[in-house]
Amino acid sequence: MSADSTVSGPGSTNPGSTKITPGLAGVPEEVDLVVIGLGVTGTGVALDAVTRGLSVLAVDAHDLAFGTSRWSSKLVHGGLRYLAHGQVGVAHESAVERGILMEVTAPHLTHAMAVLVPLTSSVSAFQAGLTRAGFLAGDVLRRSAHTDRETLPRPRRISATETLNLVPGLRRDGLRGGLLSWDGQLEDDARLVTTIARTAATAGAHVRTRARVLSATGTEVRLRDELTGAGRAVAARAVVNATGVWAGDLVDEVRLRPSRGTHLVLRAEALGGPRVSVTVPVPGSTSRFVFVLPQADGTVYVGLTDEPVEGDIPDVPEPSEAEIGFLLDVISAAFARQLRREDVVGSYAGLRPLLDTAGGGTADLSRKHAVLTSGSGVVTVVGGKLTTYRQMAEDAVDAAVDHAGLDVGPCRTRTLPLSGAAPRAELARLELPERLVRRYGTDAALVLASAREVTGLGDEELLAPVASGVPVTLAELLFGVTHEGAADVDDLLDRRTRVGLVPADRERALPAAERALALAGVGTS
Ligand SMILES: Cc1cc2nc3c(=O)[nH]c(=O)nc-3n(C[C@H](O)[C@H](O)[C@H](O)COP(=O)(O)OP(=O)(O)OC[C@H]3O[C@@H](n4cnc5c(N)ncnc54)[C@H](O)[C@@H]3O)c2cc1C
């Protein structure tokens, strides 16, 4: 396998500590495997391949987590919804991968999330029975995946008083209790991607943002450095296309038609401060639900929709006013307070891939992933979920090494902790700021130490919220630049942190992002 070369990040206090950098300067002319796209799938492929002993170049036209991976519901699904469609294999795979993330590879970035179905007058005894049976089936899935009950407790029925204690903002009339179950929730989807990328880079992968692939075959990619406009070719023994809904732009045989899923961002107060997530049935439907998902930063996401998208695939999809109105109406019917358009402090949309199949129909890849090898030898991996990224990456690398006849070791990612991972008990004992532990695990110490070293500032300044009501800290922004390849304020505000999900907060955090770039010695853009 070819040798590795070290590239240090801008402003890094420790040259060679990061290999996530923008542009193409210094990339090798030849590697074992090129992976195109740095969403959860592409970063997963980079980590899988580099830890099997391959030399890897992993690139994105924009930034880490620029595409669909940052527009998710941030859940680590157990697969219950797939059981409801009779897809037992997909459900089991989801439950297994959820367990791996929560117990082995990323306990620091995941936690158990209680899911409440309020039993209101519009939920019949029969529907309540069905939901309860579904939750019990979900618990069977958990057990079959060998996920501990300590990690995800058993579902149970709760009283109306306990229901209102957990979600005080619910409508009270006709409420006769609730059904409570547990699933996994991510600290943040883009943070998962960034952590996988950093783990891959630490293992020796060359991870490059602002590097667009213009064309690819199974043995060569032609790239454009989006910073300089310069073109260049890199030879490879295998090429994996992990460009999500854009996969068809590089490989003609892959035809995708996306569908849009929209979420709203509200302040928790607008819904009376829910302490658990809530599943609200869409009136008149027995199979559609809207989810209320509280986040650690004091916001709540409400989603999601399913709207076909025609024409070109946008870089950043936009929610429509009709979707926003629909979500507000469904939630207002379940909560005591009528929500207004002004309650929406942010909104975002992501695209699910629909694959045009050879038979002329379509297959919804948002449940199952596909690995396809093109005539020119490019392996495309598309569909699936954040939850199953590791299995997707394993399948894609298996296909790539088979096709190229590479002699590599077995996949190692099932037992390989991501950077900063540790057992929950160990994380709980860390005497470091809680927010940093939640986002970086044991690397919280590194985040703080490197921020001190780069700036010479004291902890009070490094750890203070960058603006009132905006919990992001200068230490995190600095780490984004020194260790996570952030090159401008957009990378920092929209991907390394998610303050950009609330435009008004983004505005207030902007000076801190500019300061972090300046302190780390990177010009702002
Ligand atoms: C609304 C919604 C909610 C979801 N919620 C969940 C959830 O809660 N839990 C869950 O498990 N899953 C969820 N999913 C599924 C999950 O988000 C996706 O399956 C996953 O993020 C797809 O990741 P990806 O890496 O394949 O694609 P992407 O994240 O889209 O990454 C593709 C990357 O390729 C890059 N790229 C494109 N063209 C080029 C090129 N020519 N050269 C270089 N780079 C290029 C893009 O910039 C992009 O960064 C959700 C999906 C949607 C749509």
Ligand as a Chemical Component Dictionary entry (heavy atoms), coordinates in Angstrom:
data_LIG
# 
_chem_comp.id                   LIG 
_chem_comp.type                 NON-POLYMER 
_chem_comp.pdbx_formal_charge   0 
_chem_comp.three_letter_code    LIG 
# 
loop_
_chem_comp_atom.comp_id 
_chem_comp_atom.atom_id 
_chem_comp_atom.alt_atom_id 
_chem_comp_atom.type_symbol 
_chem_comp_atom.charge 
_chem_comp_atom.model_Cartn_x 
_chem_comp_atom.model_Cartn_y 
_chem_comp_atom.model_Cartn_z 
_chem_comp_atom.pdbx_ordinal 
LIG C1  C1  C 0 -35.010 14.991 5.896  1  
LIG C2  C2  C 0 -34.153 13.815 6.248  2  
LIG C3  C3  C 0 -34.073 13.381 7.578  3  
LIG C4  C4  C 0 -33.257 12.295 7.911  4  
LIG N1  N1  N 0 -33.157 11.906 9.219  5  
LIG C5  C5  C 0 -32.379 10.853 9.542  6  
LIG C6  C6  C 0 -32.230 10.460 10.899 7  
LIG O1  O1  O 0 -32.776 11.079 11.811 8  
LIG N2  N2  N 0 -31.431 9.397  11.181 9  
LIG C7  C7  C 0 -30.793 8.699  10.199 10 
LIG O2  O2  O 0 -30.134 7.713  10.523 11 
LIG N3  N3  N 0 -30.878 9.075  8.898  12 
LIG C8  C8  C 0 -31.647 10.132 8.556  13 
LIG N4  N4  N 0 -31.742 10.535 7.254  14 
LIG C9  C9  C 0 -30.915 9.863  6.242  15 
LIG C10 C10 C 0 -29.496 10.437 6.223  16 
LIG O3  O3  O 0 -29.493 11.802 6.521  17 
LIG C11 C11 C 0 -28.864 10.224 4.843  18 
LIG O4  O4  O 0 -29.058 8.889  4.437  19 
LIG C12 C12 C 0 -27.371 10.500 4.869  20 
LIG O5  O5  O 0 -27.086 11.716 5.497  21 
LIG C13 C13 C 0 -26.809 10.522 3.462  22 
LIG O6  O6  O 0 -25.434 10.780 3.580  23 
LIG P1  P1  P 0 -24.480 10.706 2.330  24 
LIG O7  O7  O 0 -23.104 10.828 2.846  25 
LIG O8  O8  O 0 -24.788 9.483  1.522  26 
LIG O9  O9  O 0 -24.869 11.961 1.426  27 
LIG P2  P2  P 0 -24.553 13.507 1.684  28 
LIG O10 O10 O 0 -24.548 13.838 3.105  29 
LIG O11 O11 O 0 -25.488 14.276 0.806  30 
LIG O12 O12 O 0 -23.056 13.687 1.173  31 
LIG C14 C14 C 0 -22.728 13.776 -0.185 32 
LIG C15 C15 C 0 -21.554 14.744 -0.316 33 
LIG O13 O13 O 0 -21.041 14.654 -1.644 34 
LIG C16 C16 C 0 -20.543 15.929 -2.004 35 
LIG N5  N5  N 0 -20.420 15.984 -3.462 36 
LIG C17 C17 C 0 -21.416 15.965 -4.372 37 
LIG N6  N6  N 0 -20.895 15.998 -5.625 38 
LIG C18 C18 C 0 -19.546 16.025 -5.492 39 
LIG C19 C19 C 0 -18.459 16.061 -6.414 40 
LIG N7  N7  N 0 -18.659 16.064 -7.741 41 
LIG N8  N8  N 0 -17.189 16.100 -5.948 42 
LIG C20 C20 C 0 -16.955 16.086 -4.602 43 
LIG N9  N9  N 0 -17.960 16.056 -3.692 44 
LIG C21 C21 C 0 -19.234 16.019 -4.127 45 
LIG C22 C22 C 0 -21.568 16.893 -1.411 46 
LIG O14 O14 O 0 -21.020 18.190 -1.239 47 
LIG C23 C23 C 0 -21.941 16.209 -0.105 48 
LIG O15 O15 O 0 -21.205 16.730 0.989  49 
LIG C24 C24 C 0 -32.536 11.622 6.896  50 
LIG C25 C25 C 0 -32.621 12.063 5.562  51 
LIG C26 C26 C 0 -33.420 13.143 5.243  52 
LIG C27 C27 C 0 -33.499 13.588 3.821  53 
# 
loop_
_chem_comp_bond.comp_id 
_chem_comp_bond.atom_id_1 
_chem_comp_bond.atom_id_2 
_chem_comp_bond.value_order 
_chem_comp_bond.pdbx_ordinal 
LIG C1  C2  SING 1  
LIG C2  C3  SING 2  
LIG C2  C26 DOUB 3  
LIG C3  C4  DOUB 4  
LIG C4  N1  SING 5  
LIG C4  C24 SING 6  
LIG N1  C5  DOUB 7  
LIG C5  C6  SING 8  
LIG C5  C8  SING 9  
LIG C6  O1  DOUB 10 
LIG C6  N2  SING 11 
LIG N2  C7  SING 12 
LIG C7  O2  DOUB 13 
LIG C7  N3  SING 14 
LIG N3  C8  DOUB 15 
LIG C8  N4  SING 16 
LIG N4  C9  SING 17 
LIG N4  C24 SING 18 
LIG C9  C10 SING 19 
LIG C10 O3  SING 20 
LIG C10 C11 SING 21 
LIG C11 O4  SING 22 
LIG C11 C12 SING 23 
LIG C12 O5  SING 24 
LIG C12 C13 SING 25 
LIG C13 O6  SING 26 
LIG O6  P1  SING 27 
LIG P1  O7  DOUB 28 
LIG P1  O8  SING 29 
LIG P1  O9  SING 30 
LIG O9  P2  SING 31 
LIG P2  O10 DOUB 32 
LIG P2  O11 SING 33 
LIG P2  O12 SING 34 
LIG O12 C14 SING 35 
LIG C14 C15 SING 36 
LIG C15 O13 SING 37 
LIG C15 C23 SING 38 
LIG O13 C16 SING 39 
LIG C16 N5  SING 40 
LIG C16 C22 SING 41 
LIG N5  C17 SING 42 
LIG N5  C21 SING 43 
LIG C17 N6  DOUB 44 
LIG N6  C18 SING 45 
LIG C18 C19 SING 46 
LIG C18 C21 DOUB 47 
LIG C19 N7  SING 48 
LIG C19 N8  DOUB 49 
LIG N8  C20 SING 50 
LIG C20 N9  DOUB 51 
LIG N9  C21 SING 52 
LIG C22 O14 SING 53 
LIG C22 C23 SING 54 
LIG C23 O15 SING 55 
LIG C24 C25 DOUB 56 
LIG C25 C26 SING 57 
LIG C26 C27 SING 58 
# 
